[in-house]
């Protein structure tokens, strides 16, 4: 007796006749929509359990293939409900997904419409364009000087501090300053940094209204604003207007007109007093625009000036002026950078001045910006470093030491001599100064890689570093010839080199120790002299 094969339902699609993509999709459907219980009719080809309703016994879903590709048909559910249930399980047919054109019309942005491009950098491998960069630091740690030095380099298109062959983009810069007087604090520093002041703009964020807040054809109307402010105000001496406002006309049920007195609506202004009373309500009203209006104004300033860099000094001041959270301000600045495409450098406070505490204190700020730096002092010597925290410090982005020269000496070096009785005046000409280019700027040193930071921050971890530093000290001290050992030990003590470290460094350098006594007296009072091996110590016992 031969068994008859199971009847093939009408419209059944054989997986062997499908393309590889559709075949893989049918296999996913079989794993997801077939129960596998023996005796269930879903074992028949072309039948599945519908995911849009709870009916585990009867498979009511049938797979068909039409002009648009694979499609479904359920005897109990409409087609849209079946598609919604499949989409929630990740089983939506490819033919019913959005294509590139339809997704673009719906407001989506398919990645296949984007053009791949390399990263845009303001400072290569340091400060990107279109993102928010945060520079944190303790007060007077040099973060403002770093920001102004970057602004001066961008205004001139100068080279990067750690990459002499990489140039900053030659573009305008916008400064948003909230502390101090820019005429006396920022302008002299930018001139001494050699900035091109024609490309650096100061953002006015305190004026309630600004021409850049409006479209060119829609300027602010002061008369309308004044009318809105005085709406409802009444002149006490205008009796006719008072009568009109105190009475109104109405109609009764028969259509007759009647007069109904009513109370005046508005503020009754008394006659002017001989003295002006204090207005306590105006004292607590902020005269500057709101935070959202400030962000719109910054966006308009960047677009109008074609600026590539915006410096905000500093975030806590901006948040305090608008009684906002620092996290909120940073989020708005990050959105502003993404929409404008400019690099935004925001300065913030770091409660810890020394490394590694400064790094630990900034961990909570890492998710709030795309790139985070902190300035830190590394002991011994209190050397200043600009340390990247996000992305983490690596061989591509190491920490950079920098030095801030004292301002008075630089002013004396750069300014010409002025006769007595006249105060020094910084040249008023904008742009690069008459002195040598780069005579005053943040002095950037050779980058320090992560393997060396631990030894610099805690020399106790590497005793060889102490001995090498003592060896370098001995070579410098004895380069000019033999010297008294007591003087060298005194200088080493002032530099923090212990006697034991100095002794080990002396043995490593093969320093020659010679005792020199008074001439003609053997074994009498004298002193020890140290010298390097290639040098001959002074022999004072020889007759002249």
Residue pairs with C-beta under 8 A, 6 or more apart in sequence:
6 44
6 45
8 45
8 46
9 44
9 45
9 46
9 47
9 62
11 46
11 62
11 64
11 65
12 45
12 46
13 26
13 46
13 63
13 64
13 65
13 70
15 23
15 26
15 27
16 23
18 26
21 94
22 69
22 70
22 94
25 70
25 93
25 94
26 63
26 70
28 91
29 48
29 63
29 91
30 48
32 51
32 89
32 91
33 42
33 48
33 49
33 50
33 51
33 61
33 91
34 40
34 42
34 43
34 48
34 49
34 59
35 42
35 49
35 56
40 57
40 59
41 47
41 58
41 59
42 48
42 49
42 59
44 59
46 62
46 63
47 59
47 61
47 62
48 59
48 61
48 62
48 63
49 55
49 56
49 59
49 60
49 61
50 59
50 60
50 61
50 74
50 76
50 77
50 82
50 85
51 61
51 82
51 85
51 86
51 88
51 89
51 91
52 74
52 77
52 81
52 82
52 84
52 85
53 60
53 76
53 77
55 76
60 74
60 75
60 76
60 77
61 72
61 73
61 74
61 82
62 72
62 73
62 74
63 70
63 71
63 72
64 70
64 71
64 72
64 73
65 71
68 95
68 96
69 93
69 94
69 95
70 93
70 94
70 95
71 79
71 93
71 95
72 79
72 82
72 83
72 86
72 93
73 79
74 82
83 92
83 96
86 92
86 93
98 106
98 108
100 110
100 112
100 113
103 109
103 110
104 110
104 113
119 128
120 128
120 129
120 130
120 341
121 127
121 128
121 129
122 128
122 129
122 150
122 154
122 168
122 169
122 308
122 309
122 343
123 150
123 160
123 168
124 160
124 163
124 166
125 163
125 396
125 397
126 160
126 162
126 371
126 388
126 397
127 133
127 150
127 343
127 345
127 371
128 343
128 370
128 371
129 308
129 341
129 342
129 343
130 337
130 338
130 340
130 341
130 342
130 343
131 334
131 337
131 338
131 343
131 344
131 369
131 370
131 371
132 330
132 333
132 334
132 337
132 344
132 346
132 369
132 370
132 371
133 343
133 344
133 345
133 346
133 369
133 370
133 371
133 372
133 373
134 315
134 330
134 345
134 346
134 348
134 365
134 368
134 369
134 371
134 372
134 373
135 143
135 146
135 147
135 345
135 346
135 347
135 348
135 373
135 374
135 375
135 386
136 143
136 347
136 348
136 349
136 350
136 358
136 362
136 365
136 372
136 373
136 374
136 375
137 143
137 347
137 349
137 350
137 374
137 375
138 349
138 350
138 351
138 352
138 353
138 358
138 375
139 349
141 350
141 353
141 375
141 376
141 377
141 384
142 375
142 384
142 402
142 404
142 442
143 347
143 375
144 313
144 347
145 189
145 404
145 442
146 375
146 386
146 402
146 442
147 311
147 313
147 345
147 347
148 186
148 189
148 190
148 193
148 195
148 311
149 161
149 193
149 441
149 442
150 168
150 309
150 311
150 345
151 173
151 175
151 190
151 195
151 200
151 309
151 311
152 158
152 190
152 193
152 194
152 195
152 196
152 441
153 159
153 160
153 168
154 168
154 169
154 170
154 171
154 173
154 199
154 308
154 309
155 170
155 172
155 173
155 195
155 196
155 197
155 199
155 200
156 168
156 170
156 194
156 195
156 196
156 432
157 167
157 168
157 169
157 170
157 171
158 167
158 168
159 165
159 166
159 167
159 168
160 166
160 167
160 168
161 400
161 402
161 442
161 444
162 400
162 444
162 447
169 308
170 199
171 199
171 306
171 307
171 308
171 309
172 199
172 200
172 201
172 305
172 306
172 307
172 308
173 199
173 200
173 201
173 307
173 308
173 309
173 310
173 311
174 200
174 201
174 202
174 203
174 298
174 301
174 302
174 305
174 307
174 309
174 310
174 311
175 182
175 186
175 200
175 201
175 202
175 203
175 311
175 313
176 203
176 205
176 298
176 310
176 311
176 312
176 313
176 318
177 186
177 202
177 203
177 313
178 205
178 313
178 314
178 317
178 318
178 321
179 313
179 314
179 317
180 186
182 202
187 197
188 426
190 197
190 200
191 197
191 426
191 427
191 433
192 410
192 411
192 414
192 426
192 433
192 440
193 440
193 441
194 432
194 433
194 437
194 438
194 439
194 440
194 441
195 431
195 432
196 430
196 431
196 432
197 430
197 431
198 430
198 431
201 301
201 305
201 307
203 297
203 298
203 301
204 210
205 288
205 289
205 294
205 297
205 298
206 287
206 288
207 288
207 289
208 287
208 288
208 289
209 220
210 297
211 219
212 297
212 300
212 301
212 304
213 220
213 293
213 296
213 297
213 300
214 220
231 266
232 265
232 266
232 267
233 266
233 267
233 269
234 241
234 242
234 245
234 264
234 266
234 267
234 268
234 269
235 241
235 269
236 268
236 269
236 270
236 271
237 271
242 264
245 264
245 265
245 266
246 261
246 262
246 263
246 264
247 259
247 260
247 261
247 262
248 259
248 260
248 262
249 257
249 258
249 259
249 260
250 257
250 258
250 259
250 260
251 257
251 258
252 258
286 321
286 322
288 294
288 321
289 297
290 322
291 318
291 322
291 324
291 328
291 329
291 332
292 332
294 318
294 322
295 332
295 333
295 336
298 310
298 336
299 336
299 339
299 340
301 307
302 310
302 340
302 342
303 340
307 342
308 342
308 343
309 342
309 343
309 344
309 345
310 336
310 337
310 340
310 342
310 343
310 344
310 345
311 344
311 345
311 346
311 347
312 318
312 333
312 344
312 345
312 346
312 347
313 347
314 346
314 347
314 348
314 349
315 326
315 329
315 330
315 333
315 346
315 347
315 348
316 326
316 348
316 349
318 324
318 329
319 325
319 326
319 328
319 329
322 329
326 348
327 368
330 346
330 365
330 368
330 369
331 368
333 344
333 346
334 344
334 368
334 369
334 370
336 344
337 343
337 344
337 370
346 369
348 365
350 358
350 361
350 362
350 374
350 375
351 361
352 358
352 360
352 361
352 376
353 376
353 377
354 376
354 377
354 378
354 379
355 376
355 377
355 378
355 385
355 387
355 453
355 457
356 376
356 457
358 374
358 375
358 376
358 377
358 387
359 374
359 376
359 387
359 389
362 372
362 374
362 389
363 389
365 372
366 372
366 389
366 390
369 390
370 390
371 388
371 390
371 391
372 388
372 389
372 390
373 386
373 387
373 388
373 389
374 386
374 387
374 389
375 384
375 385
375 386
375 387
376 384
376 385
376 387
377 383
377 384
377 385
378 384
378 385
378 453
378 456
378 457
379 457
380 459
380 496
383 401
383 456
384 401
384 402
384 403
384 404
385 399
385 400
385 401
385 402
385 448
386 399
386 400
386 401
386 402
387 393
387 399
387 453
388 397
388 398
388 399
391 397
393 399
393 450
393 453
394 450
395 449
395 450
398 447
398 448
398 449
398 450
399 447
399 448
399 449
399 450
399 453
400 444
400 445
400 447
400 448
401 444
401 445
401 446
401 447
401 448
402 442
402 443
402 444
402 445
403 442
403 443
403 445
404 442
404 443
405 440
405 443
410 439
410 440
411 424
413 439
413 440
414 433
414 435
414 439
414 440
415 424
415 426
418 424
418 425
427 433
427 434
448 456
454 461
454 462
455 461
455 462
455 465
459 465
459 466
466 497
466 501
467 501
467 504
467 505
467 508
469 497
470 492
470 497
470 501
470 502
470 504
470 505
471 505
471 508
471 509
473 491
473 492
473 495
473 497
473 505
474 488
474 502
474 505
474 506
474 509
474 511
474 530
475 509
475 532
477 483
477 488
477 491
478 488
478 511
478 530
478 531
478 532
478 535
479 532
481 531
481 535
481 538
482 514
482 529
482 530
482 531
482 535
482 536
482 537
482 538
483 529
483 530
483 531
484 527
484 528
484 529
484 530
485 513
485 527
485 528
485 529
485 530
486 527
486 528
488 502
488 530
489 499
489 502
492 499
492 502
493 499
497 505
506 513
506 530
509 532
510 532
510 533
511 530
511 531
511 532
511 533
512 530
512 531
512 532
512 533
512 535
512 537
513 528
513 529
513 530
514 528
514 529
514 530
514 531
514 537
514 539
515 526
515 527
515 528
515 529
516 526
516 527
516 528
516 529
516 537
516 538
516 539
516 540
516 541
517 523
517 524
517 525
517 526
517 540
517 541
518 524
518 525
518 526
518 540
519 540
519 541
519 543
520 541
529 537
529 538
531 537
